[in-house]
Amino acid sequence: MKLRALPIDSWREHMAYLPAESTEVAAADFLGPGRIEVSDGTRSIRASVHVVDDPRLLDAAEIGLSRSAFEALGLPEGAQVHIERTPSPQSAEALRAKLRGDELSDGQIATLIRDMVAGRYPDREMAAFLVAATRGLSDREVVALARARADFTDRLTWDEPMVVDKHSMGGIPGSRITMIVVPLVAAHGLAIPKTSSRAITSAAGTADAMETLARVDLTSADVRRVVAEARGCVAWNGRLNHSAVDDVMNAITRPLGLDSTRWSVASILSKKLAAGSTHVIIDLPYGPQTKLKTKGEAAELAALFERIGQGLGLVVEAHATDGSRPIGRGVGPALEARDILAVLDNEPDAPADLREKALFFAGRILAWDPKIGSQEAGQARARDLLASGAGNDALERIIDAQGRRQPPVLPGPFTHLVNADRSGTVTGIDGWTVAGLARLAGAPSNLSSGLDLMHAVGDTVRAGEPLYVIHAGTESDLATAANAAAAAHGFRIAD
C-alpha cells in the first residue's frame, strides 16, 4: 500500500497507521539523510522519506509525520513527502531473478505479487518486472500467477458439483451471446454465475447490455441469491472478482502499451477461480480487426488456455471463432439487448448468426453434464430449450431476481440514416469503424445509443439505400456520429 503525507500543518489530525506487521518503509528516490524513525507517540516505524513535487501521484492512505521526523530530515513544515514500505528480501530477490530471465517458483511469484500490491515497489521496478514477464513466463509461472491473482479477490464458493462459466476475448461488434448462453444453461439446471465486464474500447460490454434490462451491480450475496433463485446471473464483475492486482498492474501496463498473452490468460482464469467455476468455455474470435489476427494464433491461445486451466484444476475448453465481421444487427447496449430478446423469443427475423453462435457455445457447455453425455446431445438440448421458450423464461427469472429495470432502456430517440454511396455487394464491414461510430453516438455510457445495421456481408445494396441507422440519446451526439459516418461509413461495397 502506497502512503501519502499531507501538508504537515495539521499532522496530528491526519495521522493514520501502517498495518501492524509493517515495520519498514522505503522510498524510490529519497532525499535527506536516509532512514529515520516516524512516531505518533504510540507506535513508530522506520522510514526513508523523500520530497515529491506532485502529491497527486501518491494516491492511497494518509500518514502524518511527527515534527521530530521533519526536524531530523531538515525539511520545513508543510513539505510534501512520499513514504513506501520496503519489499521483503524474498520478493526483492525474486524480482532480480526474473529480470535475469530465471523461472520463479510458486512461492516467489506469490510473495512478489503480494509486495507489489502492497505498494512496496516504485513504479519503475514494477515496470521492469512486467516487461520481463511479458518477454517470458513458463506455463507453470502462469498457473502460479493466476493463483496469486485470485488470492487478491473475494472468492465465491458453491455447494455444486459443477459450476460453469464462459469468457470471450471480444472485439466483435454485436457478439453478445453471453446473454443467450446463460439463460439456456440455467434453464437446463446447471449453475452459471456469469460475471462480465463493461465496455472499455467497444460500443458495449455484456454488463452494459444486461443493464438495459436489469440491475448488474450485484454483491457476492446478491449473486448467491440470484443463482439460488434462477440458476444463473449476468453481473458486472467490478463489484465481485475484480482483483487489486489489476489496479496496480494496469496503472503500469496501459501507459507503456504492454500486452502479454500469458499475463492475460493468468488474469482471465484467476477471475474464473475467484468466481468458483469448475468448467469454463472460452470464445477466441480471430480476424483482421481483433486481438487475434489468424486462426492459427487463436488455436495456439486455445491450447494455452486449456493447459493453464488444467494446471489450476479447471476444465477449460477454448474455441477459435470467425471474428471478421459484426454479429447480429445491433451495436450498442440497448440495440444488442433487442437482438438477444429476439433470439430468445424465437422471432423469425432474429439475427441467425447470433442465434447459431450462442447455440454452439450453450451446447458445448451442456455437453459437460454427465446426463447429456455428448456434444451432439448438448447441441440438441440447447436447441430444444430455445425452441420451447425455456431459455426466454430463464432470462425473465434472472432479470426479476437481479432487479428488473422498469421501463427497460430502448434504442435512442434521435436517429439518422446512413446510406450506401454506391451500388454493389457488401464485401466487408469494418468493426472498428462501426463500433467507433456507435461510441460517438454516445455508447456505451448512454445505453440507448448505437448503430442498427440493416445489411450484412454478402448483401446486395443500391446507391442511396440505407446501410444502418444511428441511434443517439442527444441531438449533439447524433450530429457528431452522423458527420463522422459521412466521412467513413465502414462498409466495403464492390461492384
C-alpha positions as CSV (number, residue, x, y, z in Angstrom):
1,M,0.0,0.0,0.0
2,K,1.4,3.4,-1.0
3,L,1.1,6.1,1.5
4,R,0.6,9.8,1.1
5,A,1.8,12.5,3.5
6,L,-0.4,15.6,3.6
7,P,1.0,19.1,4.2
8,I,2.1,18.9,7.8
9,D,0.4,21.9,9.1
10,S,-2.1,19.6,10.9
11,W,-0.3,16.3,11.0
12,R,-1.9,15.1,14.2
13,E,-5.4,15.3,12.7
14,H,-4.4,13.4,9.6
15,M,-2.3,10.7,11.4
16,A,-3.0,7.1,10.2
17,Y,-1.2,3.9,10.9
18,L,0.7,1.3,8.8
19,P,-0.5,-2.3,9.2
20,A,0.9,-3.8,12.4
21,E,3.2,-6.2,10.5
22,S,4.9,-3.3,8.6
23,T,8.0,-2.0,10.3
24,E,10.0,-0.6,7.4
25,V,9.2,1.7,4.5
26,A,11.4,2.7,1.7
27,A,11.2,5.4,-0.9
28,A,12.1,5.2,-4.6
29,D,14.5,8.2,-4.8
30,F,14.7,9.6,-1.3
31,L,16.4,12.8,-0.3
32,G,17.8,13.6,3.1
33,P,20.0,11.6,5.5
34,G,18.2,8.3,4.9
35,R,16.3,6.1,7.3
36,I,14.5,7.8,10.2
37,E,12.0,6.8,12.8
38,V,8.5,8.2,12.5
39,S,6.4,8.1,15.6
40,D,2.9,9.2,16.7
41,G,3.8,8.7,20.3
42,T,2.3,5.2,20.5
43,R,4.0,3.3,17.8
44,S,6.9,4.0,15.5
45,I,8.1,2.9,12.1
46,R,11.5,3.2,10.4
47,A,11.2,5.0,7.1
48,S,13.1,6.6,4.3
49,V,11.5,9.8,3.1
50,H,11.9,11.9,0.0
51,V,10.5,15.1,-1.2
52,V,8.0,14.9,-4.1
53,D,6.8,17.6,-6.5
54,D,3.3,16.4,-7.3
55,P,1.3,14.9,-4.4
56,R,-1.4,13.8,-6.8
57,L,0.9,10.9,-7.7
58,L,0.6,9.5,-4.3
59,D,-2.9,8.1,-4.1
60,A,-3.6,5.9,-1.1
61,A,-3.7,6.0,2.7
62,E,-2.7,9.2,4.6
63,I,0.0,9.4,7.2
64,G,1.3,12.4,9.1
65,L,4.9,12.7,10.2
66,S,5.7,13.9,13.6
67,R,7.6,17.2,14.0
68,S,10.7,15.4,15.2
69,A,10.8,13.4,11.9
70,F,10.8,16.5,9.8
71,E,13.4,18.1,12.0
72,A,15.6,15.1,11.6
73,L,15.4,15.5,7.9
74,G,15.8,19.2,8.0
75,L,12.6,19.7,6.0
76,P,10.3,22.6,6.5
77,E,6.8,22.2,8.0
78,G,4.4,21.7,5.1
79,A,6.8,19.8,2.8
80,Q,5.3,17.0,0.7
81,V,6.9,13.6,1.2
82,H,6.5,10.1,-0.2
83,I,6.7,7.0,2.0
84,E,6.6,3.4,0.8
85,R,7.1,0.1,2.6
86,T,10.2,-1.9,1.9
87,P,9.7,-5.1,-0.1
88,S,10.6,-8.3,1.7
89,P,14.0,-9.8,0.9
90,Q,12.4,-12.8,-0.6
91,S,10.4,-10.8,-3.2
92,A,13.3,-8.5,-3.9
93,E,15.4,-11.5,-4.8
94,A,12.5,-12.9,-6.9
95,L,12.3,-9.6,-8.9
96,R,16.0,-9.7,-9.5
97,A,15.8,-13.3,-10.6
98,K,13.0,-12.5,-13.1
99,L,15.0,-9.6,-14.5
100,R,17.8,-12.1,-15.1
101,G,15.4,-14.3,-17.0
102,D,15.1,-17.0,-14.3
103,E,11.9,-19.1,-13.8
104,L,10.3,-18.3,-10.5
105,S,8.8,-20.7,-8.0
106,D,5.2,-20.5,-7.0
107,G,6.2,-19.1,-3.6
108,Q,8.4,-16.4,-5.2
109,I,5.6,-15.3,-7.5
110,A,3.1,-15.1,-4.6
111,T,5.5,-13.1,-2.5
112,L,6.4,-10.8,-5.3
113,I,2.8,-10.1,-6.3
114,R,1.8,-9.5,-2.7
115,D,4.6,-6.9,-2.2
116,M,3.7,-5.1,-5.5
117,V,0.0,-4.9,-4.5
118,A,1.1,-3.6,-1.1
119,G,2.9,-0.8,-2.8
120,R,6.4,-1.9,-1.7
121,Y,7.9,-1.2,-5.1
122,P,8.3,2.0,-7.0
123,D,6.7,2.1,-10.4
124,R,9.9,1.8,-12.4
125,E,10.7,-1.6,-10.7
126,M,7.2,-2.9,-11.3
127,A,7.5,-1.8,-14.9
128,A,10.8,-3.7,-15.2
129,F,9.2,-6.8,-13.8
130,L,6.2,-6.5,-16.2
131,V,8.5,-6.1,-19.2
132,A,10.4,-9.2,-18.1
133,A,7.2,-11.1,-17.6
134,T,5.9,-10.0,-21.0
135,R,9.0,-11.5,-22.6
136,G,8.7,-14.8,-20.9
137,L,6.5,-16.7,-18.5
138,S,6.5,-20.5,-18.4
139,D,3.3,-22.4,-18.1
140,R,4.0,-23.2,-14.5
141,E,4.6,-19.5,-13.8
142,V,1.3,-18.6,-15.5
143,V,-0.5,-21.1,-13.2
144,A,1.2,-19.6,-10.2
145,L,0.4,-16.1,-11.3
146,A,-3.3,-17.0,-11.7
147,R,-3.4,-18.4,-8.2
148,A,-1.7,-15.4,-6.7
149,R,-4.1,-13.0,-8.5
150,A,-7.1,-15.0,-7.3
151,D,-5.9,-14.6,-3.8
152,F,-6.5,-10.9,-4.0
153,T,-10.2,-11.3,-4.7
154,D,-13.2,-12.2,-2.6
155,R,-13.6,-15.8,-3.8
156,L,-17.0,-17.4,-4.2
157,T,-17.6,-21.0,-3.2
158,W,-20.6,-23.1,-4.2
159,D,-22.2,-26.3,-2.9
160,E,-22.5,-27.5,-6.5
161,P,-20.9,-30.5,-8.3
162,M,-20.4,-28.3,-11.4
163,V,-20.2,-24.5,-11.8
164,V,-19.9,-23.4,-15.4
165,D,-18.7,-20.1,-17.0
166,K,-18.0,-18.5,-20.3
167,H,-15.4,-15.9,-21.5
168,S,-14.8,-14.2,-24.8
169,M,-11.7,-12.3,-25.9
170,G,-14.2,-9.9,-27.5
171,G,-13.6,-7.3,-30.2
172,I,-16.6,-8.2,-32.3
173,P,-19.4,-5.7,-32.5
174,G,-22.8,-7.2,-31.6
175,S,-21.5,-10.5,-30.5
176,R,-23.5,-10.5,-27.2
177,I,-24.0,-14.3,-27.0
178,T,-23.5,-14.5,-23.2
179,M,-27.0,-13.2,-22.5
180,I,-28.4,-16.1,-24.6
181,V,-26.0,-18.8,-23.4
182,V,-26.6,-18.1,-19.7
183,P,-30.4,-18.5,-19.7
184,L,-30.2,-21.6,-21.9
185,V,-27.7,-23.2,-19.5
186,A,-29.7,-22.0,-16.4
187,A,-32.9,-23.4,-18.0
188,H,-31.2,-26.8,-18.2
189,G,-30.3,-26.6,-14.5
190,L,-26.5,-26.0,-14.4
191,A,-25.2,-23.2,-12.1
192,I,-23.8,-20.4,-14.2
193,P,-22.9,-17.3,-12.1
194,K,-21.6,-15.2,-15.0
195,T,-19.6,-12.1,-14.2
196,S,-19.0,-9.8,-17.1
197,S,-17.2,-6.5,-17.9
198,R,-18.3,-3.2,-19.1
199,A,-17.0,-1.9,-22.4
200,I,-13.5,-0.4,-22.5
201,T,-12.9,0.4,-26.1
202,S,-16.0,-1.2,-27.7
203,A,-19.6,0.1,-28.0
204,A,-21.0,-2.3,-25.4
205,G,-19.9,-4.9,-22.9
206,T,-22.2,-7.7,-21.7
207,A,-22.8,-5.9,-18.4
208,D,-23.8,-2.8,-20.3
209,A,-26.3,-4.7,-22.4
210,M,-27.7,-6.5,-19.4
211,E,-28.1,-3.2,-17.6
212,T,-30.7,-2.1,-20.1
213,L,-32.9,-4.8,-18.6
214,A,-31.8,-5.4,-15.0
215,R,-29.5,-4.3,-12.2
216,V,-26.0,-5.6,-12.7
217,D,-24.0,-4.1,-9.8
218,L,-24.5,-7.2,-7.6
219,T,-22.7,-8.1,-4.4
220,S,-21.4,-11.6,-3.7
221,A,-24.5,-12.2,-1.5
222,D,-26.7,-11.0,-4.4
223,V,-25.1,-13.4,-6.8
224,R,-25.6,-16.3,-4.4
225,R,-29.3,-15.4,-4.0
226,V,-29.9,-14.9,-7.8
227,V,-28.2,-18.2,-8.7
228,A,-30.3,-20.0,-6.0
229,E,-33.5,-18.5,-7.4
230,A,-32.7,-18.6,-11.2
231,R,-29.6,-20.9,-11.6
232,G,-27.7,-18.1,-13.3
233,C,-26.9,-14.4,-13.4
234,V,-25.2,-11.8,-15.6
235,A,-23.5,-9.5,-13.2
236,W,-20.9,-6.7,-13.5
237,N,-17.5,-8.1,-12.3
238,G,-16.4,-4.7,-10.9
239,R,-18.0,-5.5,-7.5
240,L,-17.2,-9.2,-7.5
241,N,-14.0,-10.7,-8.7
242,H,-12.1,-7.5,-9.5
243,S,-8.6,-8.0,-8.4
244,A,-6.4,-5.5,-6.6
245,V,-3.7,-6.8,-8.8
246,D,-5.5,-5.3,-11.8
247,D,-5.5,-1.8,-10.4
248,V,-1.8,-1.9,-9.6
249,M,-0.6,-3.6,-12.9
250,N,-2.9,-1.7,-15.2
251,A,-1.6,1.6,-14.0
252,I,1.8,0.4,-15.4
253,T,0.9,-1.7,-18.4
254,R,-1.6,0.7,-20.1
255,P,0.7,3.8,-20.3
256,L,3.6,1.6,-21.5
257,G,1.4,-0.3,-24.0
258,L,2.5,-3.6,-22.6
259,D,0.3,-6.6,-23.8
260,S,1.2,-10.1,-22.8
261,T,-0.9,-13.0,-23.8
262,R,0.3,-15.2,-20.9
263,W,-0.4,-12.4,-18.4
264,S,-3.9,-12.1,-19.9
265,V,-4.5,-15.8,-19.6
266,A,-3.5,-15.7,-15.9
267,S,-5.8,-12.7,-15.3
268,I,-8.8,-14.2,-17.0
269,L,-8.5,-17.6,-15.4
270,S,-7.8,-16.1,-12.0
271,K,-11.3,-14.5,-12.2
272,K,-12.8,-17.8,-13.0
273,L,-11.1,-19.3,-9.9
274,A,-12.5,-16.4,-7.9
275,A,-16.0,-17.0,-9.2
276,G,-15.8,-20.6,-8.0
277,S,-16.0,-22.0,-11.6
278,T,-15.2,-25.7,-12.3
279,H,-15.8,-25.7,-16.1
280,V,-15.0,-22.7,-18.4
281,I,-15.6,-22.3,-22.1
282,I,-13.6,-19.6,-24.0
283,D,-14.5,-17.8,-27.2
284,L,-11.5,-16.7,-29.2
285,P,-12.6,-14.6,-32.2
286,Y,-9.9,-14.1,-34.9
287,G,-9.8,-11.7,-37.7
288,P,-8.1,-8.6,-39.1
289,Q,-9.5,-6.3,-36.5
290,T,-9.5,-8.5,-33.4
291,K,-6.7,-9.2,-30.9
292,L,-6.1,-12.5,-32.7
293,K,-5.3,-12.0,-36.3
294,T,-5.3,-15.6,-37.6
295,K,-7.0,-18.9,-36.9
296,G,-3.5,-20.2,-36.1
297,E,-3.0,-17.6,-33.4
298,A,-6.4,-18.4,-31.9
299,A,-5.7,-22.1,-31.9
300,E,-2.4,-21.6,-30.1
301,L,-4.0,-19.4,-27.5
302,A,-6.8,-22.0,-27.1
303,A,-4.2,-24.7,-26.3
304,L,-2.6,-22.4,-23.7
305,F,-5.9,-21.7,-22.0
306,E,-6.6,-25.4,-21.8
307,R,-3.1,-26.2,-20.4
308,I,-3.2,-23.5,-17.8
309,G,-6.8,-24.4,-16.9
310,Q,-5.7,-28.0,-16.3
311,G,-2.9,-26.7,-14.0
312,L,-5.4,-24.8,-12.0
313,G,-7.7,-27.7,-11.6
314,L,-10.3,-26.3,-14.1
315,V,-11.9,-27.9,-17.1
316,V,-11.3,-25.4,-19.9
317,E,-12.4,-25.7,-23.5
318,A,-11.4,-22.9,-25.9
319,H,-12.6,-22.4,-29.5
320,A,-11.4,-20.2,-32.3
321,T,-14.3,-18.4,-34.0
322,D,-14.7,-16.2,-37.0
323,G,-14.3,-12.5,-36.0
324,S,-14.1,-11.0,-39.4
325,R,-17.5,-9.2,-39.2
326,P,-20.1,-8.0,-36.8
327,I,-22.6,-10.5,-35.4
328,G,-26.3,-9.6,-35.1
329,R,-27.6,-6.2,-36.1
330,G,-27.3,-4.0,-33.0
331,V,-24.1,-2.3,-32.0
332,G,-24.6,-0.6,-28.6
333,P,-26.2,-1.8,-25.3
334,A,-30.0,-1.4,-26.0
335,L,-29.7,-2.5,-29.6
336,E,-27.7,-5.6,-28.7
337,A,-30.2,-6.4,-26.0
338,R,-33.0,-6.1,-28.5
339,D,-31.3,-8.7,-30.7
340,I,-30.8,-11.0,-27.7
341,L,-34.5,-10.8,-26.8
342,A,-35.5,-11.5,-30.4
343,V,-33.4,-14.7,-30.4
344,L,-34.8,-15.9,-27.1
345,D,-38.3,-15.1,-28.2
346,N,-37.8,-17.1,-31.4
347,E,-38.8,-14.2,-33.6
348,P,-38.5,-15.3,-37.3
349,D,-36.3,-12.3,-38.2
350,A,-33.9,-12.6,-35.2
351,P,-30.2,-12.5,-36.3
352,A,-29.4,-16.0,-37.4
353,D,-25.6,-15.6,-36.8
354,L,-26.1,-14.5,-33.2
355,R,-28.5,-17.4,-32.6
356,E,-26.2,-20.1,-34.1
357,K,-23.1,-18.9,-32.3
358,A,-25.0,-18.8,-29.0
359,L,-26.4,-22.3,-29.6
360,F,-22.9,-23.7,-30.3
361,F,-21.4,-22.4,-27.0
362,A,-24.5,-23.4,-25.0
363,G,-24.4,-26.8,-26.5
364,R,-20.7,-27.3,-25.7
365,I,-21.4,-26.3,-22.1
366,L,-24.4,-28.6,-21.7
367,A,-22.3,-31.5,-23.0
368,W,-20.3,-31.3,-19.8
369,D,-23.4,-32.5,-17.9
370,P,-23.0,-36.3,-17.4
371,K,-26.7,-36.7,-18.1
372,I,-26.2,-35.2,-21.6
373,G,-23.2,-37.3,-22.4
374,S,-22.1,-35.9,-25.9
375,Q,-21.6,-32.8,-27.9
376,E,-24.4,-33.8,-30.3
377,A,-26.8,-34.3,-27.4
378,G,-25.7,-30.9,-25.9
379,Q,-26.5,-29.1,-29.2
380,A,-29.9,-30.8,-29.4
381,R,-30.7,-29.9,-25.8
382,A,-29.7,-26.2,-26.4
383,R,-32.0,-26.0,-29.4
384,D,-34.9,-27.6,-27.6
385,L,-34.5,-25.2,-24.7
386,L,-34.5,-22.3,-27.1
387,A,-37.4,-23.5,-29.3
388,S,-39.6,-24.3,-26.2
389,G,-39.2,-20.9,-24.7
390,A,-37.5,-22.3,-21.7
391,G,-34.4,-20.1,-22.3
392,N,-36.6,-17.0,-22.6
393,D,-38.4,-17.9,-19.3
394,A,-35.0,-18.4,-17.6
395,L,-33.8,-14.9,-18.7
396,E,-37.0,-13.4,-17.3
397,R,-36.3,-15.2,-13.9
398,I,-32.8,-13.9,-13.9
399,I,-33.9,-10.4,-14.7
400,D,-36.5,-10.5,-11.9
401,A,-34.0,-11.9,-9.4
402,Q,-31.4,-9.3,-10.2
403,G,-33.9,-6.4,-10.2
404,R,-35.9,-5.7,-13.3
405,R,-35.4,-2.3,-14.9
406,Q,-38.7,-0.5,-15.4
407,P,-39.0,0.6,-18.1
408,P,-36.1,-1.1,-20.0
409,V,-33.8,1.1,-21.9
410,L,-34.9,1.4,-25.6
411,P,-32.8,2.5,-28.6
412,G,-32.2,6.2,-28.6
413,P,-34.9,8.5,-30.0
414,F,-32.7,10.6,-32.2
415,T,-31.9,8.8,-35.4
416,H,-30.0,9.3,-38.7
417,L,-29.9,7.0,-41.8
418,V,-26.5,6.3,-43.3
419,N,-26.9,5.4,-47.0
420,A,-24.8,3.5,-49.5
421,D,-22.7,5.8,-51.7
422,R,-22.6,3.2,-54.5
423,S,-24.4,0.1,-55.7
424,G,-22.8,-3.4,-55.3
425,T,-22.2,-6.2,-52.9
426,V,-21.2,-5.7,-49.3
427,T,-17.8,-7.4,-49.1
428,G,-16.8,-6.3,-45.6
429,I,-17.8,-4.3,-42.6
430,D,-15.1,-2.5,-40.6
431,G,-15.8,-3.4,-37.0
432,W,-13.6,-0.7,-35.6
433,T,-15.4,1.9,-37.7
434,V,-18.9,0.9,-36.7
435,A,-18.0,0.5,-33.1
436,G,-16.3,3.9,-33.1
437,L,-19.4,5.5,-34.7
438,A,-21.6,3.9,-32.0
439,R,-19.3,5.4,-29.4
440,L,-19.5,8.8,-31.0
441,A,-23.3,8.4,-30.8
442,G,-22.9,8.0,-27.0
443,A,-22.5,4.3,-26.4
444,P,-21.8,2.7,-24.0
445,S,-22.2,5.4,-21.4
446,N,-25.6,6.3,-22.9
447,L,-27.2,2.8,-23.0
448,S,-29.7,3.8,-25.7
449,S,-27.1,4.8,-28.3
450,G,-25.6,2.8,-31.1
451,L,-26.0,1.5,-34.7
452,D,-28.7,-0.7,-36.1
453,L,-27.2,-2.5,-39.1
454,M,-29.6,-3.1,-42.0
455,H,-27.2,-5.1,-44.2
456,A,-24.7,-7.8,-43.7
457,V,-21.6,-9.1,-45.6
458,G,-22.8,-10.7,-48.8
459,D,-25.9,-8.5,-49.2
460,T,-26.5,-6.5,-52.4
461,V,-27.2,-2.8,-52.0
462,R,-28.2,0.1,-54.3
463,A,-26.8,3.6,-54.1
464,G,-28.9,5.6,-51.7
465,E,-30.2,2.5,-49.9
466,P,-29.8,2.6,-46.0
467,L,-26.8,0.7,-44.6
468,Y,-27.6,1.4,-41.0
469,V,-29.5,3.7,-38.6
470,I,-27.6,5.7,-35.9
471,H,-29.4,6.0,-32.6
472,A,-28.4,8.6,-30.1
473,G,-29.8,9.9,-26.8
474,T,-29.0,13.5,-27.6
475,E,-29.1,15.6,-30.8
476,S,-25.4,16.7,-30.4
477,D,-24.2,13.1,-30.1
478,L,-26.2,12.2,-33.2
479,A,-24.7,15.1,-35.2
480,T,-21.2,14.0,-34.2
481,A,-21.7,10.4,-35.3
482,A,-23.5,11.4,-38.5
483,N,-20.7,13.7,-39.5
484,A,-18.1,11.0,-38.9
485,A,-20.2,8.5,-40.8
486,A,-20.4,10.8,-43.8
487,A,-16.6,10.7,-43.9
488,A,-16.3,6.9,-43.4
489,H,-19.3,4.7,-43.0
490,G,-17.4,1.4,-42.5
491,F,-19.0,-0.7,-45.3
492,R,-16.9,-2.0,-48.2
493,I,-19.0,-2.3,-51.3
494,A,-17.7,-3.8,-54.5
495,D,-19.3,-4.0,-58.0
